[in-house]
């Protein structure tokens, strides 16, 4: 994108873990704690780095906020450009 003149273009590919709506908060917190442990373990984090993944862990609230911001940002791009699924 930089070669096309979009010097400040930023996009990331990401993966996340989700639970069904209305999952009890205690379960969400436990699930998050265990996943953070696993993702930050030397075995898993080194394997992910080998395939060029940057592991970023956060709280469910922070992840939800980030997703809402991404929806807002890319929604503007879609509306502005008229992008369509092909």
Protein Blocks (a to p, Z undefined) as FASTA:
>chain_A
ZZnopakgccdddddddddehiafklmmmmmmmmmmmmmpmklmmmmmmnopacddddfk
lmmmmmmmmmmmmmmmmmmnopacZZ
